[in-house]
Amino acid sequence: MDKYKEAVDALNNLQSNAAYIKERSNLKISYNEEYERFLQMKKYLRSAGISREKLNNLQVIHVAGTKGKGSTCAFCESILRYHGYKTGFYSSPHLLEVRERIRIDGEPISHDMFAQNFWYIYNRLSKDFPENLPVYFRFLTIMAFHIFLKEKVDVAVIEVGIGGELDCTNVLERVPVVGITSLGIDHTNLLGSTIEEIAWHKSGIFKENSKAYTVPQPANAMKILLERSKERKTSIEVIHPFVTIEDNGRSIPEVFNLNASLAVTLAYSWLKTNSSINISLKEFADHPSTKQDHPSTKQGLANFNWPGRYQIIFHNQVNYYLDGAHTPESMEICVKWFKAATKKSPRIKVLIFNMTGERDVERMLKSLLHCDFYKVFFVPNISGRTNITDNKIRDVSIHVNKCNKHRKLWIELLRNNNIGVDESQIMTKLSVHEAVKEISQKPYDCLVTGSLHLMGAALDVLDPHLQQTHIKKEVAAEEPPITQGECKSSHCPCCKLEEADVADNHLPSGQCSFDYDMALIINPYADVREDRSLKSACLKCTACLAVAENVNKSFTEYYYEKLANKVQGEDFLCHTLDDLCVTGFKNYDLREYNGTKFITKASRYNTHVNTKMDGKWTQLLRNLCKMYIQHINIHDVLQKDCRNLEMESGSINTKSDNNEEYVFAAGISISCFE
């Protein structure tokens, strides 16, 4: 770890990308001067031991664009990985650790791998260019190419940094597949102020004989892309959305379907044109819906992970909605997402905002005006959780002054739009941690947006150990059918909970406050809320029982019927009560079946009212199994020798059975303590 820290310190001493961009803007560097800097990249590569021939042997999918290029790359990498190929993935920026930018098979490279390869490249370049080392982003690009070649990946998905034509990733000369995501106005000081200029730069990654794919673009931008494709002798095709990403309770914007559709097309184009790998082209039919239906593609889409974009985290009673929207167009999409996700929520709404660079802050804030925020925090991209995780920002006052300007602009916009202003609830804070501390333990819905770097600072506070962010998630390509004769005790392949429900085995021990929300976000199947609430009691036992009785019904119908008929709780229990933890529900949705109501949707909370149950917890749990039990593998939460229960419930219906009163259908909260 010391070597890794030393490597990161040395990397941070190189000129940062932000400083480099500022220098280019201030000096107004000409195209010819910038092109000379671009050619310098080739000298760096040779010095690092990466010859032109080696680089040309690297199989690459290259993606540029203004909006969605990161998520498109992440979708594409995930699809290829689930098709069985060893993948490399280079992206920017990182959120918590710089090693996130370079991934092998979907995982950030290890601390040791980062340190070892960093010093190898650094020492070679220092010898040849002691006074002129590459800037931060260029160095990492060289390092990524080196690692992908060294690790012999089958394919590398490379995200462009800025622009395309003169981006340092564009030293790649042989690129079979190219993608251009949605274009918009951004980085105008570098790429130009018109959509035509920006389209020209982005299409600079077109290569002779490569296959280029893009999404519907503004007419002026599309004209430039077509002209450049002819100039570069590149075929180009416009991809319309054909993929539908499972919502899983997140109200995912339609734009994700567009990005996923482009990603599927890029992946399949590479699979079809890469003759060095033996695949059956019959598997990869040209019809879009057939592509999406392939089991490996479905797995890749379901297991896609891109933190900081349309991400929901539950932390200290607050629902945090994170989206690194940093263009006016993406902010409008972000606002629609937040409104849709919180439409039925009675919670008070809060905003944490920051924006960097020379972007149109006023236009961005205007998009946020009608979200009914009660509290608004303007903060710099500083975590504040510790003294060492704020990326060595030397002059905090500069950033806070900018936040103060944003605050004044927000107040002015509210007044100009005849929206009530309570200035005491509009604050500038020194860090994300200060803002989070102000609203913790209160039922708020908080939108965090405006900068990808702000997402990193927020995650450092809300999820510092990446428990809700980089969880390794695996799901089955298809839910296995219940087939008679397949039951093999707790390892039955037709009813293992972990194959249908992805969150249980990956939750950190003792953190029941957010596990249900986690499962809703992660689970890739349709109707996940209702489906999960039904299956969670114990998929093993109920599914096996269905097999034994050869019931020709859907699992949902079967489960409701058993509940309505008041089947004894033992039918729905796992073999040990140690595995069960029943926690709180809120905002219930009840469904009626044969005159009996059952919970189908619920959200968790932690508040408890003291009611001692004096050792009757086993019987209570058995009876509770008749309505809803959340099954999670957290063995140290519920111990055999627990004796005291705290219980809170809402709208409890009780049923008398053998003089014992038990809960039949209600919102319940139970905690066990030794």
C-alpha positions as CSV (number, residue, x, y, z in Angstrom):
1,M,0.0,0.0,0.0
2,D,2.9,2.3,0.7
3,K,4.2,1.8,-2.9
4,Y,0.7,2.6,-4.2
5,K,0.5,5.8,-2.1
6,E,3.9,6.8,-3.3
7,A,2.9,6.2,-6.9
8,V,-0.3,8.3,-6.5
9,D,1.7,11.1,-4.9
10,A,4.1,11.1,-7.8
11,L,1.2,11.0,-10.3
12,N,-0.4,13.9,-8.6
13,N,2.8,15.9,-8.9
14,L,2.4,15.7,-12.7
15,Q,0.3,18.5,-14.3
16,S,-3.3,17.8,-13.7
17,N,-5.8,17.6,-16.5
18,A,-7.6,20.7,-15.2
19,A,-4.4,22.7,-15.0
20,Y,-3.5,21.5,-18.5
21,I,-6.9,22.6,-19.9
22,K,-6.6,25.9,-18.2
23,E,-3.1,26.4,-19.7
24,R,-4.4,25.6,-23.2
25,S,-7.3,28.0,-22.8
26,N,-5.2,30.9,-21.4
27,L,-2.4,30.5,-24.0
28,K,-4.9,30.0,-26.9
29,I,-2.7,27.3,-28.4
30,S,-3.1,26.9,-32.1
31,Y,-4.1,23.7,-33.8
32,N,-0.6,23.2,-35.1
33,E,0.9,23.6,-31.6
34,E,-1.6,21.2,-30.2
35,Y,-0.9,18.7,-32.9
36,E,2.8,18.9,-32.0
37,R,1.9,18.0,-28.4
38,F,-0.2,15.2,-29.7
39,L,2.8,13.8,-31.7
40,Q,4.8,13.9,-28.5
41,M,2.5,11.2,-27.2
42,K,4.0,8.8,-29.7
43,K,7.5,9.5,-28.4
44,Y,6.3,8.8,-24.9
45,L,4.9,5.5,-26.0
46,R,8.1,4.4,-27.7
47,S,10.1,5.4,-24.5
48,A,7.7,3.2,-22.5
49,G,8.4,0.2,-24.7
50,I,5.1,0.4,-26.6
51,S,6.0,0.3,-30.3
52,R,3.6,1.1,-33.1
53,E,3.3,-2.6,-34.0
54,K,2.4,-3.5,-30.4
55,L,-0.2,-0.9,-30.2
56,N,-1.7,-1.9,-33.5
57,N,-2.1,-5.5,-32.1
58,L,-4.4,-4.2,-29.4
59,Q,-8.0,-4.9,-30.2
60,V,-9.9,-1.7,-29.3
61,I,-13.4,-0.3,-29.2
62,H,-12.9,3.5,-29.1
63,V,-15.8,5.8,-27.9
64,A,-16.1,9.6,-27.9
65,G,-19.1,11.9,-27.3
66,T,-20.4,14.6,-25.0
67,K,-22.9,12.7,-23.0
68,G,-23.1,9.0,-22.1
69,K,-19.7,7.9,-23.3
70,G,-18.8,6.5,-19.9
71,S,-22.0,4.5,-19.4
72,T,-21.8,3.3,-23.1
73,C,-18.3,2.0,-22.5
74,A,-19.3,0.3,-19.2
75,F,-22.2,-1.4,-20.9
76,C,-20.0,-2.5,-23.8
77,E,-17.3,-3.9,-21.6
78,S,-19.8,-5.8,-19.4
79,I,-21.4,-7.4,-22.5
80,L,-18.1,-8.5,-23.9
81,R,-17.0,-9.9,-20.5
82,Y,-20.1,-11.9,-20.2
83,H,-19.6,-13.3,-23.7
84,G,-16.4,-14.8,-22.3
85,Y,-13.7,-12.4,-23.4
86,K,-10.9,-10.9,-21.2
87,T,-11.6,-7.2,-21.2
88,G,-9.6,-4.0,-20.5
89,F,-11.5,-0.8,-19.8
90,Y,-10.0,2.7,-19.6
91,S,-12.2,5.5,-18.4
92,S,-12.1,8.9,-16.7
93,P,-12.5,10.5,-14.3
94,H,-12.2,8.2,-11.2
95,L,-14.5,8.7,-8.3
96,L,-12.5,7.5,-5.2
97,E,-9.2,5.9,-6.4
98,V,-7.3,6.5,-9.5
99,R,-6.9,2.8,-10.1
100,E,-10.6,2.7,-11.0
101,R,-9.7,4.2,-14.4
102,I,-7.9,1.0,-15.5
103,R,-9.9,-2.2,-15.2
104,I,-9.3,-5.8,-16.1
105,D,-12.4,-8.0,-16.5
106,G,-14.5,-5.2,-15.0
107,E,-12.5,-4.8,-11.8
108,P,-10.1,-1.9,-11.0
109,I,-6.5,-3.0,-11.1
110,S,-5.1,-3.9,-7.7
111,H,-2.9,-1.5,-5.6
112,D,0.1,-3.7,-6.3
113,M,-0.5,-3.8,-10.1
114,F,-1.0,0.0,-10.2
115,A,2.2,0.6,-8.3
116,Q,4.3,-1.9,-10.2
117,N,3.3,-0.6,-13.6
118,F,3.3,3.0,-12.6
119,W,7.0,2.9,-11.5
120,Y,8.0,0.9,-14.6
121,I,6.6,3.6,-16.9
122,Y,7.7,6.5,-14.7
123,N,11.3,5.4,-14.5
124,R,11.6,4.8,-18.2
125,L,10.0,8.2,-19.1
126,S,12.0,10.0,-16.4
127,K,15.2,8.8,-18.0
128,D,14.3,10.0,-21.5
129,F,12.2,13.1,-20.6
130,P,13.5,14.3,-17.2
131,E,12.2,17.8,-17.7
132,N,9.1,17.0,-19.8
133,L,7.1,14.2,-18.3
134,P,3.6,13.7,-19.7
135,V,0.7,15.3,-17.9
136,Y,-1.6,13.3,-15.6
137,F,-4.1,12.0,-18.2
138,R,-1.5,11.2,-20.8
139,F,0.6,9.3,-18.3
140,L,-2.4,7.1,-17.3
141,T,-3.2,6.5,-20.9
142,I,0.3,5.2,-21.6
143,M,0.0,3.1,-18.4
144,A,-3.4,1.7,-19.5
145,F,-2.1,0.6,-22.9
146,H,1.0,-1.0,-21.3
147,I,-1.2,-3.0,-18.8
148,F,-3.7,-4.1,-21.5
149,L,-0.8,-5.4,-23.7
150,K,0.9,-7.0,-20.8
151,E,-2.3,-8.7,-19.5
152,K,-3.1,-9.8,-23.1
153,V,-6.7,-8.7,-23.0
154,D,-8.9,-9.9,-25.9
155,V,-10.4,-6.4,-26.3
156,A,-10.0,-3.0,-24.7
157,V,-12.8,-0.5,-24.4
158,I,-11.2,3.0,-24.5
159,E,-13.1,6.1,-23.5
160,V,-11.8,9.4,-25.1
161,G,-10.8,12.0,-22.6
162,I,-11.7,15.3,-24.3
163,G,-12.7,15.7,-27.9
164,G,-11.2,13.1,-30.1
165,E,-9.1,14.4,-32.9
166,L,-6.2,15.5,-30.7
167,D,-7.0,13.4,-27.6
168,C,-4.1,11.4,-26.5
169,T,-6.1,8.1,-26.8
170,N,-6.3,8.8,-30.5
171,V,-2.7,7.6,-31.1
172,L,-4.5,4.3,-31.8
173,E,-4.2,3.7,-35.5
174,R,-6.1,0.5,-36.0
175,V,-9.5,0.5,-34.4
176,P,-12.1,-1.8,-35.8
177,V,-15.1,-0.3,-34.0
178,V,-15.8,3.3,-33.1
179,G,-18.7,4.8,-31.2
180,I,-20.0,8.4,-31.0
181,T,-22.5,9.1,-28.2
182,S,-24.9,12.0,-28.0
183,L,-23.2,15.3,-28.8
184,G,-23.7,18.7,-27.1
185,I,-21.9,21.9,-26.2
186,D,-19.1,21.3,-23.7
187,H,-15.4,22.2,-23.3
188,T,-16.0,25.2,-25.7
189,N,-12.6,26.7,-24.8
190,L,-11.0,23.6,-26.3
191,L,-13.4,22.2,-28.9
192,G,-15.2,25.3,-30.2
193,S,-18.5,26.9,-29.4
194,T,-20.7,25.3,-32.1
195,I,-22.1,21.8,-32.4
196,E,-20.3,21.5,-35.8
197,E,-16.9,22.2,-34.3
198,I,-17.5,19.7,-31.5
199,A,-18.7,17.1,-34.0
200,W,-15.6,17.6,-36.0
201,H,-13.3,17.0,-33.0
202,K,-15.3,13.9,-31.8
203,S,-15.3,12.3,-35.2
204,G,-11.5,12.6,-35.3
205,I,-11.4,9.1,-33.9
206,F,-12.7,7.7,-37.2
207,K,-10.2,5.4,-38.8
208,E,-9.9,4.0,-42.3
209,N,-11.9,0.8,-42.7
210,S,-13.3,1.0,-39.2
211,K,-17.0,0.7,-38.5
212,A,-18.5,3.7,-36.8
213,Y,-21.8,3.8,-34.9
214,T,-23.6,6.8,-33.5
215,V,-27.0,7.7,-32.0
216,P,-29.5,10.3,-33.4
217,Q,-27.7,13.7,-33.5
218,P,-28.7,17.3,-34.2
219,A,-28.8,17.7,-38.0
220,N,-25.8,20.0,-38.2
221,A,-23.7,17.6,-36.1
222,M,-24.8,14.6,-38.2
223,K,-23.8,16.4,-41.4
224,I,-20.2,16.7,-40.0
225,L,-20.1,13.1,-38.9
226,L,-21.1,12.0,-42.4
227,E,-18.6,14.2,-44.1
228,R,-15.8,13.0,-41.8
229,S,-16.7,9.4,-42.3
230,K,-16.3,9.8,-46.1
231,E,-13.1,11.7,-45.6
232,R,-11.7,8.9,-43.3
233,K,-13.2,6.1,-45.4
234,T,-15.2,4.9,-42.4
235,S,-18.7,3.4,-42.6
236,I,-21.2,5.0,-40.2
237,E,-24.6,3.8,-39.0
238,V,-27.1,5.6,-36.7
239,I,-28.4,3.4,-33.9
240,H,-31.9,4.0,-32.5
241,P,-32.8,2.6,-29.1
242,F,-33.8,-1.1,-29.0
243,V,-32.7,-2.1,-25.6
244,T,-34.8,-1.7,-22.5
245,I,-32.9,-1.7,-19.2
246,E,-34.8,-3.2,-16.3
247,D,-35.9,-0.4,-14.0
248,N,-35.5,-2.1,-10.6
249,G,-37.1,0.7,-8.8
250,R,-34.6,3.4,-10.0
251,S,-36.8,5.2,-12.6
252,I,-33.9,4.9,-15.0
253,P,-34.0,7.5,-17.8
254,E,-34.7,6.5,-21.4
255,V,-31.3,7.8,-22.3
256,F,-29.8,4.7,-20.7
257,N,-31.7,2.6,-23.1
258,L,-30.1,4.6,-25.9
259,N,-26.6,4.2,-24.5
260,A,-27.2,0.5,-23.9
261,S,-28.4,0.1,-27.5
262,L,-25.2,1.7,-28.8
263,A,-23.1,-0.5,-26.5
264,V,-24.8,-3.7,-27.7
265,T,-24.1,-2.7,-31.3
266,L,-20.5,-1.8,-30.6
267,A,-19.9,-5.1,-28.9
268,Y,-21.6,-7.2,-31.6
269,S,-19.8,-5.3,-34.3
270,W,-16.5,-6.3,-32.7
271,L,-17.6,-9.9,-32.2
272,K,-18.5,-10.2,-35.9
273,T,-15.4,-8.5,-37.3
274,N,-12.8,-10.0,-35.1
275,S,-11.7,-13.0,-37.1
276,S,-8.9,-14.0,-34.7
277,I,-11.4,-15.4,-32.2
278,N,-13.5,-18.4,-33.2
279,I,-17.1,-17.6,-32.7
280,S,-20.3,-18.7,-34.5
281,L,-21.7,-15.7,-36.3
282,K,-25.1,-17.4,-36.2
283,E,-25.2,-16.4,-32.6
284,F,-25.0,-12.8,-33.4
285,A,-27.9,-12.1,-35.8
286,D,-28.3,-8.6,-37.2
287,H,-31.8,-8.1,-35.7
288,P,-31.4,-5.9,-32.7
289,S,-33.9,-7.7,-30.5
290,T,-32.1,-11.0,-31.1
291,K,-28.9,-9.4,-29.8
292,Q,-30.5,-8.2,-26.6
293,D,-32.1,-11.6,-26.0
294,H,-28.8,-13.5,-26.0
295,P,-28.3,-14.8,-22.5
296,S,-24.7,-13.4,-22.2
297,T,-25.9,-10.0,-23.4
298,K,-28.7,-10.0,-20.9
299,Q,-26.2,-10.8,-18.1
300,G,-23.9,-8.1,-19.3
301,L,-26.7,-5.5,-19.3
302,A,-28.1,-6.7,-15.9
303,N,-24.7,-6.6,-14.2
304,F,-23.6,-3.2,-15.6
305,N,-22.2,-1.0,-12.9
306,W,-21.5,2.7,-13.4
307,P,-21.4,4.6,-10.0
308,G,-22.4,8.2,-9.9
309,R,-24.9,8.0,-12.7
310,Y,-28.6,7.5,-11.7
311,Q,-27.4,5.9,-8.5
312,I,-29.4,5.6,-5.3
313,I,-27.8,5.2,-1.9
314,F,-29.5,4.9,1.5
315,H,-27.5,6.4,4.3
316,N,-28.6,7.5,7.8
317,Q,-32.3,7.6,6.9
318,V,-31.6,9.8,3.8
319,N,-32.2,8.6,0.2
320,Y,-29.3,10.0,-1.8
321,Y,-29.8,10.3,-5.6
322,L,-26.4,10.7,-7.3
323,D,-26.0,11.8,-10.9
324,G,-22.9,13.5,-12.3
325,A,-24.8,15.6,-14.8
326,H,-22.4,18.3,-16.1
327,T,-24.1,19.5,-19.3
328,P,-27.4,21.4,-19.6
329,E,-28.9,18.4,-21.6
330,S,-27.8,15.8,-19.0
331,M,-29.1,18.0,-16.2
332,E,-32.5,18.1,-17.7
333,I,-32.5,14.3,-17.9
334,C,-31.2,14.2,-14.3
335,V,-34.1,16.4,-13.1
336,K,-36.7,14.1,-14.9
337,W,-35.1,11.1,-13.3
338,F,-35.1,12.6,-9.8
339,K,-38.8,13.7,-10.2
340,A,-39.9,10.3,-11.4
341,A,-38.0,8.5,-8.7
342,T,-39.4,10.6,-5.9
343,K,-42.9,11.3,-7.4
344,K,-44.7,9.3,-4.7
345,S,-42.3,10.1,-1.9
346,P,-43.6,12.3,0.9
347,R,-40.0,13.1,2.0
348,I,-38.6,16.6,2.0
349,K,-36.3,17.3,-0.9
350,V,-32.7,18.5,-0.6
351,L,-30.1,19.5,-3.2
352,I,-26.3,19.2,-2.9
353,F,-24.7,21.0,-5.9
354,N,-21.4,22.0,-7.4
355,M,-20.1,22.8,-10.9
356,T,-16.6,23.3,-12.0
357,G,-15.0,24.7,-15.2
358,E,-16.4,27.2,-17.5
359,R,-19.9,25.7,-17.9
360,D,-23.2,27.5,-18.1
361,V,-24.1,27.3,-14.4
362,E,-27.1,29.5,-14.7
363,R,-28.7,27.3,-17.3
364,M,-28.0,24.2,-15.1
365,L,-29.5,25.8,-12.0
366,K,-32.6,26.9,-13.9
367,S,-33.3,23.2,-14.7
368,L,-33.3,22.5,-10.9
369,L,-35.6,25.4,-9.9
370,H,-38.9,23.4,-9.9
371,C,-37.8,20.4,-7.9
372,D,-39.3,21.9,-4.7
373,F,-36.0,21.7,-2.7
374,Y,-36.4,22.8,0.9
375,K,-32.7,22.8,1.6
376,V,-29.9,23.6,-0.8
377,F,-26.2,23.1,-0.2
378,F,-23.5,24.5,-2.4
379,V,-20.2,22.7,-1.7
380,P,-16.8,22.2,-3.4
381,N,-15.7,18.8,-4.6
382,I,-14.2,18.1,-1.2
383,S,-15.2,15.0,0.8
384,G,-14.2,16.3,4.2
385,R,-14.5,12.9,5.7
386,T,-10.7,12.8,6.4
387,N,-7.8,15.1,5.9
388,I,-6.2,13.1,3.1
389,T,-8.9,12.3,0.6
390,D,-9.5,15.7,-0.9
391,N,-7.1,15.4,-3.9
392,K,-4.7,17.9,-2.4
393,I,-6.8,21.0,-3.1
394,R,-4.5,23.7,-1.8
395,D,-6.7,26.7,-1.8
396,V,-10.2,25.8,-0.5
397,S,-11.2,29.4,-0.3
398,I,-11.2,29.7,-4.1
399,H,-13.7,26.9,-4.4
400,V,-15.8,28.1,-1.6
401,N,-16.0,31.6,-3.2
402,K,-17.3,30.0,-6.3
403,C,-19.9,28.1,-4.3
404,N,-21.0,31.4,-2.7
405,K,-21.5,32.8,-6.2
406,H,-23.6,29.8,-7.1
407,R,-25.7,30.4,-3.9
408,K,-26.3,34.0,-4.8
409,L,-27.3,33.0,-8.4
410,W,-29.7,30.4,-7.0
411,I,-31.4,33.0,-4.8
412,E,-31.6,35.4,-7.7
413,L,-33.2,32.8,-9.9
414,L,-35.7,31.9,-7.3
415,R,-36.8,35.5,-6.9
416,N,-36.9,36.1,-10.7
417,N,-39.2,33.1,-11.1
418,N,-41.5,34.1,-8.2
419,I,-40.5,31.1,-6.1
420,G,-40.4,31.6,-2.3
421,V,-37.0,32.1,-0.9
422,D,-35.8,31.1,2.6
423,E,-32.2,32.1,2.6
424,S,-31.5,30.4,5.9
425,Q,-32.1,27.1,4.1
426,I,-29.7,27.9,1.2
427,M,-26.2,27.3,2.4
428,T,-22.5,27.1,1.4
429,K,-20.6,24.4,3.2
430,L,-16.9,23.6,3.1
431,S,-17.3,19.9,2.2
432,V,-19.8,17.2,1.3
433,H,-19.4,15.8,4.8
434,E,-20.7,19.0,6.4
435,A,-23.8,19.0,4.2
436,V,-24.5,15.3,4.8
437,K,-24.1,15.8,8.6
438,E,-26.7,18.6,8.5
439,I,-29.4,16.3,7.1
440,S,-28.5,12.9,8.5
441,Q,-31.0,10.9,10.5
442,K,-33.9,12.7,8.8
443,P,-36.3,11.4,6.2
444,Y,-35.0,13.4,3.2
445,D,-34.7,12.7,-0.5
446,C,-31.4,14.4,-1.5
447,L,-30.2,15.0,-5.1
448,V,-26.4,15.3,-5.5
449,T,-25.4,16.6,-8.9
450,G,-23.4,19.0,-11.1
451,S,-20.0,17.4,-11.3
452,L,-18.5,13.9,-11.7
453,H,-15.9,14.9,-9.2
454,L,-18.6,15.8,-6.7
455,M,-19.9,12.2,-7.1
456,G,-16.5,11.0,-5.9
457,A,-16.5,13.3,-2.9
458,A,-20.1,12.2,-2.1
459,L,-19.2,8.5,-2.4
460,D,-16.2,9.0,-0.1
461,V,-18.7,10.1,2.5
462,L,-21.7,8.0,1.8
463,D,-20.0,4.7,0.8
464,P,-16.3,5.0,1.6
465,H,-15.7,1.2,1.5
466,L,-17.6,0.9,-1.8
467,Q,-20.1,-1.5,-0.2
468,Q,-23.1,0.0,-2.1
469,T,-21.0,1.0,-5.2
470,H,-18.5,-1.6,-6.4
471,I,-20.3,-4.7,-5.1
472,K,-19.4,-7.7,-7.2
473,K,-22.9,-8.6,-8.5
474,E,-23.6,-11.9,-10.3
475,V,-27.1,-12.9,-11.5
476,A,-28.3,-15.9,-13.5
477,A,-28.9,-15.3,-17.2
478,E,-32.4,-16.8,-16.8
479,E,-34.4,-17.7,-13.7
480,P,-34.3,-21.5,-13.8
481,P,-37.7,-23.2,-14.1
482,I,-39.1,-25.3,-11.3
483,T,-38.7,-28.8,-12.7
484,Q,-39.8,-31.9,-10.8
485,G,-36.9,-34.0,-9.5
486,E,-34.3,-31.3,-9.5
487,C,-34.4,-30.6,-5.8
488,K,-31.0,-31.1,-4.0
489,S,-31.6,-29.8,-0.5
490,S,-30.3,-26.3,0.1
491,H,-28.3,-26.4,-3.2
492,C,-31.3,-27.0,-5.4
493,P,-30.4,-25.3,-8.7
494,C,-34.1,-24.5,-9.4
495,C,-34.6,-22.5,-6.2
496,K,-31.4,-21.2,-4.8
497,L,-32.1,-17.7,-3.6
498,E,-28.8,-16.3,-4.6
499,E,-29.4,-17.2,-8.3
500,A,-32.6,-15.2,-8.5
501,D,-31.8,-12.5,-6.0
502,V,-28.3,-11.0,-6.3
503,A,-27.9,-8.8,-3.2
504,D,-28.1,-11.2,-0.2
505,N,-24.7,-12.8,-0.3
506,H,-22.9,-9.5,-0.8
507,L,-24.3,-7.3,1.9
508,P,-21.9,-6.1,4.6
509,S,-22.5,-7.8,7.9
510,G,-24.8,-6.0,10.3
511,Q,-26.1,-3.3,8.0
512,C,-29.8,-4.1,7.7
513,S,-30.8,-0.5,7.3
514,F,-30.2,-0.5,3.5
515,D,-30.2,-4.1,2.4
516,Y,-33.7,-4.1,1.0
517,D,-33.2,-0.9,-1.0
518,M,-29.9,-2.4,-2.3
519,A,-31.7,-5.5,-3.5
520,L,-34.3,-3.4,-5.3
521,I,-31.6,-1.5,-7.1
522,I,-29.5,-4.5,-8.0
523,N,-32.1,-7.1,-8.9
524,P,-32.4,-7.3,-12.7
525,Y,-35.8,-9.0,-13.0
526,A,-39.1,-7.4,-13.8
527,D,-41.6,-6.6,-11.0
528,V,-38.7,-6.8,-8.6
529,R,-40.4,-5.2,-5.6
530,E,-43.4,-7.6,-5.6
531,D,-41.4,-10.6,-6.7
532,R,-38.7,-10.1,-4.1
533,S,-41.2,-9.6,-1.3
534,L,-42.9,-12.9,-2.2
535,K,-39.8,-14.9,-2.7
536,S,-37.8,-13.7,0.2
537,A,-39.5,-15.8,2.9
538,C,-37.6,-18.7,1.5
539,L,-37.4,-19.5,-2.1
540,K,-35.8,-22.9,-1.4
541,C,-38.6,-24.4,0.6
542,T,-41.6,-22.9,-1.3
543,A,-40.2,-23.8,-4.7
544,C,-39.3,-27.3,-3.6
545,L,-42.8,-27.7,-2.2
546,A,-44.2,-26.6,-5.5
547,V,-42.1,-29.3,-7.2
548,A,-43.2,-31.9,-4.7
549,E,-46.9,-31.1,-5.3
550,N,-46.4,-30.6,-9.0
551,V,-48.4,-27.4,-8.9
552,N,-48.9,-26.0,-12.4
553,K,-49.0,-22.3,-11.3
554,S,-46.7,-19.4,-11.3
555,F,-44.6,-18.9,-8.1
556,T,-46.5,-15.7,-7.3
557,E,-49.9,-17.4,-7.6
558,Y,-48.7,-20.4,-5.6
559,Y,-47.3,-18.2,-2.8
560,Y,-50.4,-16.0,-2.5
561,E,-52.6,-19.1,-2.4
562,K,-50.6,-20.7,0.4
563,L,-50.7,-17.5,2.4
564,A,-54.5,-17.1,1.9
565,N,-55.0,-20.7,3.0
566,K,-53.0,-20.0,6.2
567,V,-50.4,-22.7,5.6
568,Q,-48.3,-23.3,8.7
569,G,-45.2,-21.1,9.0
570,E,-42.8,-24.1,8.8
571,D,-43.5,-24.4,5.1
572,F,-41.9,-21.0,4.5
573,L,-39.0,-21.2,7.0
574,C,-35.4,-21.9,6.2
575,H,-33.7,-24.7,8.1
576,T,-32.3,-22.3,10.7
577,L,-33.7,-19.2,12.2
578,D,-30.2,-17.8,12.5
579,D,-30.3,-16.7,8.9
580,L,-33.4,-14.6,9.3
581,C,-33.5,-10.9,10.1
582,V,-36.8,-9.0,10.0
583,T,-36.5,-5.3,9.7
584,G,-38.8,-2.3,9.2
585,F,-41.2,-1.4,6.4
586,K,-42.6,1.9,5.4
587,N,-44.9,3.1,2.6
588,Y,-46.6,-0.3,2.2
589,D,-48.5,-1.3,-0.9
590,L,-51.0,-4.0,-0.1
591,R,-52.4,-6.5,-2.6
592,E,-55.6,-8.5,-2.0
593,Y,-55.8,-12.1,-2.8
594,N,-59.0,-14.1,-2.0
595,G,-60.0,-11.4,0.4
596,T,-56.7,-11.3,2.3
597,K,-54.2,-8.4,2.0
598,F,-50.5,-8.9,1.7
599,I,-47.5,-6.5,1.5
600,T,-46.1,-6.3,-2.0
601,K,-43.9,-3.2,-1.8
602,A,-42.1,-1.6,1.1
603,S,-39.2,0.5,2.0
604,R,-37.0,0.1,5.1
605,Y,-36.4,2.3,8.1
606,N,-34.7,1.8,11.5
607,T,-37.0,3.4,14.1
608,H,-38.1,1.0,16.8
609,V,-40.5,1.1,19.7
610,N,-39.5,-0.9,22.8
611,T,-41.8,-3.9,23.3
612,K,-40.2,-6.8,25.1
613,M,-41.3,-10.2,23.8
614,D,-39.7,-12.3,26.5
615,G,-38.3,-15.2,24.6
616,K,-41.2,-15.7,22.2
617,W,-39.2,-14.5,19.3
618,T,-39.0,-18.0,17.7
619,Q,-42.8,-18.4,17.7
620,L,-43.2,-14.9,16.5
621,L,-40.9,-15.4,13.6
622,R,-42.7,-18.5,12.6
623,N,-46.0,-16.7,12.5
624,L,-44.5,-13.7,10.7
625,C,-43.5,-16.0,7.9
626,K,-47.2,-16.1,6.9
627,M,-47.0,-12.6,5.5
628,Y,-43.5,-11.4,4.7
629,I,-39.9,-12.2,5.7
630,Q,-36.8,-10.7,4.3
631,H,-34.2,-13.4,4.1
632,I,-30.6,-12.3,4.2
633,N,-27.4,-14.1,5.1
634,I,-26.2,-12.0,8.0
635,H,-25.6,-14.6,10.7
636,D,-24.3,-12.2,13.4
637,V,-27.4,-10.0,13.4
638,L,-29.8,-12.6,14.8
639,Q,-28.3,-15.0,17.4
640,K,-29.9,-18.1,18.9
641,D,-29.7,-16.7,22.4
642,C,-31.5,-13.4,21.6
643,R,-34.3,-12.8,24.1
644,N,-35.3,-9.2,23.8
645,L,-37.3,-7.9,20.8
646,E,-38.2,-4.3,19.9
647,M,-41.1,-4.1,17.6
648,E,-42.9,-1.3,15.8
649,S,-45.7,-1.8,13.4
650,G,-48.2,0.1,11.4
651,S,-51.8,-0.9,10.5
652,I,-51.3,-4.3,12.3
653,N,-54.0,-6.9,11.7
654,T,-53.8,-9.8,14.2
655,K,-55.2,-13.2,14.1
656,S,-55.9,-15.5,17.0
657,D,-54.7,-19.1,16.8
658,N,-54.7,-21.5,19.7
659,N,-55.0,-18.5,22.1
660,E,-51.8,-17.0,20.6
661,E,-52.2,-13.7,18.8
662,Y,-49.8,-13.2,15.9
663,V,-49.3,-10.5,13.2
664,F,-51.1,-11.5,9.9
665,A,-50.5,-8.6,7.5
666,A,-48.8,-5.4,8.6
667,G,-45.7,-3.3,8.4
668,I,-43.3,-4.7,11.0
669,S,-40.0,-3.7,12.5
670,I,-38.1,-6.1,14.7
671,S,-34.6,-6.0,16.1
672,C,-32.9,-8.7,18.2
673,F,-30.3,-8.0,20.9
674,E,-28.3,-10.3,23.1
